[in-house]
Amino acid sequence: MMWTGILILILLISAYLRLPLLIWSLLLAGGLVAFTLFADAAVSQLSLLWLVYAAVIIPLNFKFIRLNFISRIIYGAMKKVMPTISQTEQEALDAGDVWWEAELFSGKPDFNFIKNLPKPELSDEEQAFIDGPVEEFCKMLDDWQITHVDYDLTPEAWQFAKDNGFFSLIIPKQYGGLDYSAYCHSQIVMKIGSRSGSAGVTVMVPNSLGPGKLLMTYGTEEQKDYYLPRLAKGIDIPCFGLTGPDAGSDAGAMPDTGVVCYGSYEGKDNVLGVRMNWTKRYITLAPIATILGIAFKLSDPEHLLSDEEDRGITLALVKRETEGVEIGKRHFPANHAFMNGPIRGKDVFIPIESIIGGVDYVGKGWAMLMECLGDGRAISLPALGTAAGKMSAKYTGAYARIRQQFHTPIGHFEGVEEALTEIAGQAYIMDASRSLVTVALDSGAVPSVISAIVKLQVMERMRDVLNHSMDIHGGHGICMGPHNHLGRPYQLIPVGITVEGANILTRTMIIFGQGAMRSHPYLLKEVKAVHNEDQKQGIKDFDNAFFAHMGFIVSNIVRSFWFGLSYAKFVSTPGEQGTRYYYQQLVKMSSAFALLSDICVGVLGGSLKRREKISGRLADALSNMYIMTAVLKHYENQGSHKEDLILVKWACEDSLFNIQTALKSIMENLPVPFIGALCNFIIFPLTKPYKRPSDKLGHKLARLTLTPSETLDRLSAGVFNSDDKDNSIGRISHALSLVLKTDELQHKLRDAYKHERISSRDSDAYLEAKEKNIITDTEYTLLLEAEAAIQNAIKVDEFSFNDWKIETP
Ligand SMILES: Cc1cc2nc3c(=O)[nH]c(=O)nc-3n(C[C@H](O)[C@H](O)[C@H](O)COP(=O)(O)OP(=O)(O)OC[C@H]3O[C@@H](n4cnc5c(N)ncnc54)[C@H](O)[C@@H]3O)c2cc1C
């Protein structure tokens, strides 16, 4: 019995430690030798054991036998069932870099990767830019004027943005750009977005995926020298047209065409070029753009460029004034006034030099777009979403403190508290998530899967946070007008959800689909081996990947089960008291995720592509593991302030619960219920270990939003603030400071009322309290001042019947 136990232990420890097959086999052989020598076993029993050992270990360790008698057969079977990868899919897969998600896919994340990442910081120049021109720009913006009166930024704001290089954040200095870091870029968009969503989008688009980025990455020297300085100075305003009426999410299916031919251009005849026809819509900045980036499918029927006729998706720059270009009217996206509209082209002729990157890049448009999508997607919308999170944490919290009902600040009611808790916790998650990805970008990596995760998760949390904020503000959030600071951000939610990869598609198709292929240690190697035209090499590669993969699965089974039993308490991880537990749970969930990913791929095979509910949940698990990492790193980056631990704890517990929900839902919905139940037993042997963050913890987060503190300052850092009593947010902070100043006095008044020394608890009793010497004259004046500030902060705008003009209530 003891010997059997020792043999099993050798097997389990080898699997846990992921020892190479040979070492594992030798250890087992050692165990068997000891068993043979010292155990009092019957010869028949020993013979059987050695026979089984030889039957399993010899074919596995002897390459010739394994290759020819095992791998060849599995390879043949796989070739029949494994779906091919289309060119478009391959280009999407190849785009960007693999980053931290590969560690999460490994089931054994190496935290040194995260530990060694630098803290995101601004240079002095960047900080000065944010404190100077960005602050000034924010003060110039009146979101109501922009979205309701002018439907545009003022000419002064446009000019200011151009003169100060707001459209050149990513353009290198040699071309006149600012060339700021990704982190700085994110901080800028966040600050502007916190003041005006329309201005935020206006600034973010030229700095995101568009002509600027594409030219920097692929442009010819002539193209860069001509366009980049013009874009940097705002002489040219760019837009990029990919989407059309028939090609939204499935942009690769665009019907837009370009035919290589000779034509006339700017007075010259017989120019080699492309005749284009396109219909694009939803194109940001299109109504005022001077230079249009267009994606289209190029064909070369006369073989003027090469022997190939269909050349594939190609990107070109078209000047606005080119004959045949039709700049459409304006769309009105969710009551926001950034420029957006359709553009059409009919028989537009452009010279061949207008193709971005020149003829070398003909047909590479899809790969170029995929490659460049990562940066912008990780910066722009996550920055806007985080702005909404931070503004909500600060101003919805403040509003919930100054707004009283039932003689109580509404933020003290448990119902409202629940919403405030979510706001604080999600804002922390959003900030952590978007900060960490900028570190990747600033190191030169473009982590395409992580950028999709950050975009998706921050946008979903923006939706949550703004819904909660709206609930807490009640009518105050609903009634639009210059004093409403919430209505427009609320209306911006669907824009963030849809743009730069619509969320449903990103969650259910992209994150796990691309993640598994790119970041799984063996999957892509197996797929590539199976599709290798050189069959001999294919079988060799397949053999290596397949057997390593099998060992990986066995290891993840052992590790998951052990972690399930032990809560991963014995795993050595970074962290301190208060955070180490979460690092350990991350190891545990990473191994469970790695195991379940393989189970899903194994059980569903190619059909996993269509089983979006399953791949969406795998994406949820992966996303929440990224979030936990980001939160733990963010806490350290911000100086590991103990007071911030409540935010870390809430965010990690929320994430763990989300991961558990996602994994359990997958297991409950696998087509073979037995496999699901078995996985559940391995991963969660102690039923459901994770719970939603407790009410007690939630209470602390909610209270955090109600009064100023250093933690709240860190949580809301980087957004636009104002103390101006007439400003939509300034009036709330002003009222809050007076409410907090008079808090003690209110206690005094409440006490006086309780003991029937004054007749009411309301403001009409202030005078009575003063006359009865319960409060002094100065205190009376302060109370009146606070009351006036509250009334000013809670008022909503009114409009005249006839001309819809604002009337001061
Ligand atoms: C304000 C705004 C600005 C924009 N700016 C630009 C721009 O500057 N340039 C540009 O080229 N485009 C731009 N777009 C277009 C944007 O990228 C598209 O709106 C987006 O790609 C979705 O396309 P669609 O709106 O046609 O939705 P559809 O493609 O019709 O999708 C509708 C829904 O179906 C879901 N869906 C579709 N296919 C799948 C699938 N296989 N699995 C799961 N779910 C799926 C989507 O997630 C979405 O929820 C902008 C859009 C808006 C609204």
The ligand as a MOL file (V3000), in Angstrom:
LIG
                    3D

  0  0  0     0  0            999 V3000
M  V30 BEGIN CTAB
M  V30 COUNTS 53 58 0 0 0
M  V30 BEGIN ATOM
M  V30 1 C -19.6570 56.8260 -33.4610 0
M  V30 2 C -18.9850 55.8710 -34.3510 0
M  V30 3 C -17.7260 56.1760 -34.8620 0
M  V30 4 C -17.0990 55.2960 -35.7560 0
M  V30 5 N -15.9350 55.6630 -36.3610 0
M  V30 6 C -15.4360 54.8820 -37.3630 0
M  V30 7 C -14.3300 55.3150 -38.1540 0
M  V30 8 O -13.7720 56.3830 -37.9250 0
M  V30 9 N -13.9130 54.5180 -39.1600 0
M  V30 10 C -14.5040 53.3330 -39.4490 0
M  V30 11 O -14.1000 52.6760 -40.3840 0
M  V30 12 N -15.5450 52.8770 -38.7160 0
M  V30 13 C -16.0350 53.6350 -37.7010 0
M  V30 14 N -17.1030 53.2020 -36.9650 0
M  V30 15 C -17.7000 51.9200 -37.2820 0
M  V30 16 C -17.5660 50.8690 -36.1940 0
M  V30 17 O -16.2890 50.3280 -36.2170 0
M  V30 18 C -18.6710 49.8430 -36.4530 0
M  V30 19 O -19.8570 50.4580 -36.0280 0
M  V30 20 C -18.4550 48.5360 -35.7960 0
M  V30 21 O -17.4170 47.8710 -36.4260 0
M  V30 22 C -19.7050 47.6530 -35.8170 0
M  V30 23 O -20.3000 47.6180 -37.0740 0
M  V30 24 P -21.8750 47.8830 -37.2130 0
M  V30 25 O -22.2000 49.1170 -36.4670 0
M  V30 26 O -22.2060 47.8280 -38.6340 0
M  V30 27 O -22.5370 46.7040 -36.4220 0
M  V30 28 P -22.7970 45.2030 -36.9310 0
M  V30 29 O -21.6060 44.6850 -37.6070 0
M  V30 30 O -24.0860 45.1660 -37.6540 0
M  V30 31 O -22.9270 44.4330 -35.5600 0
M  V30 32 C -24.1010 44.4870 -34.7570 0
M  V30 33 C -23.9040 43.6390 -33.5180 0
M  V30 34 O -23.6570 42.2770 -33.8990 0
M  V30 35 C -22.4990 41.8070 -33.2450 0
M  V30 36 N -21.8160 40.8370 -34.1160 0
M  V30 37 C -21.5510 40.9130 -35.4300 0
M  V30 38 N -20.9010 39.8200 -35.8440 0
M  V30 39 C -20.7580 39.0140 -34.7860 0
M  V30 40 C -20.1680 37.7380 -34.5430 0
M  V30 41 N -19.5810 37.0390 -35.4910 0
M  V30 42 N -20.2100 37.2330 -33.2890 0
M  V30 43 C -20.7880 37.9130 -32.2880 0
M  V30 44 N -21.3530 39.1150 -32.4490 0
M  V30 45 C -21.3370 39.6630 -33.6740 0
M  V30 46 C -21.6400 43.0380 -32.9890 0
M  V30 47 O -20.7900 42.8210 -31.8730 0
M  V30 48 C -22.7140 44.0740 -32.6790 0
M  V30 49 O -23.0570 43.9960 -31.3320 0
M  V30 50 C -17.7310 54.0650 -36.0700 0
M  V30 51 C -18.9610 53.7540 -35.5110 0
M  V30 52 C -19.5900 54.6320 -34.6790 0
M  V30 53 C -20.9390 54.2680 -34.1370 0
M  V30 END ATOM
M  V30 BEGIN BOND
M  V30 1 1 1 2
M  V30 2 1 2 3
M  V30 3 2 2 52
M  V30 4 2 3 4
M  V30 5 1 4 5
M  V30 6 1 4 50
M  V30 7 2 5 6
M  V30 8 1 6 7
M  V30 9 1 6 13
M  V30 10 2 7 8
M  V30 11 1 7 9
M  V30 12 1 9 10
M  V30 13 2 10 11
M  V30 14 1 10 12
M  V30 15 2 12 13
M  V30 16 1 13 14
M  V30 17 1 14 15
M  V30 18 1 14 50
M  V30 19 1 15 16
M  V30 20 1 16 17
M  V30 21 1 16 18
M  V30 22 1 18 19
M  V30 23 1 18 20
M  V30 24 1 20 21
M  V30 25 1 20 22
M  V30 26 1 22 23
M  V30 27 1 23 24
M  V30 28 2 24 25
M  V30 29 1 24 26
M  V30 30 1 24 27
M  V30 31 1 27 28
M  V30 32 2 28 29
M  V30 33 1 28 30
M  V30 34 1 28 31
M  V30 35 1 31 32
M  V30 36 1 32 33
M  V30 37 1 33 34
M  V30 38 1 33 48
M  V30 39 1 34 35
M  V30 40 1 35 36
M  V30 41 1 35 46
M  V30 42 1 36 37
M  V30 43 1 36 45
M  V30 44 2 37 38
M  V30 45 1 38 39
M  V30 46 1 39 40
M  V30 47 2 39 45
M  V30 48 1 40 41
M  V30 49 2 40 42
M  V30 50 1 42 43
M  V30 51 2 43 44
M  V30 52 1 44 45
M  V30 53 1 46 47
M  V30 54 1 46 48
M  V30 55 1 48 49
M  V30 56 2 50 51
M  V30 57 1 51 52
M  V30 58 1 52 53
M  V30 END BOND
M  V30 END CTAB
M  END
